[in-house]
Amino acid sequence: MGSHVWVEQCPCCGFEEMIVSSYDSLYFEVTCRICGYARWTEERVPDNHDVQLAKRALGKMDDEEKGKALELYCEDNIPLVARLKENLLNKG
């Protein structure tokens, strides 16, 4: 698997750096590491609640926090919004 940052704004949450990944030279995907939006070989659009949660989180995050979220995505491919939802469920 290979990947690189593609500087294009996510159409869902507005995050400015989506990532391009390739698998076995056959499957390519552009993914937002914040809300989970993905497109190319297969398009996945997050639900509106997730998009709004991602936008609120981005509005409150500084560059260091965004960098940490991107690092975590690179470790396990889990978008920030999924982590936020999990934290909310665990607190509730």
Salt bridges, closest charged atoms under 4 A:
GLU8 OE2 - ARG39 NH2 2.73
GLU17 OE1 - ARG33 NH2 3.58
GLU29 OE2 - ARG44 NH1 2.81
ASP50 OD1 - HIS49 ND1 3.87
ASP50 OD1 - LYS85 NZ 3.19
ASP76 OD1 - ARG83 NH2 2.53
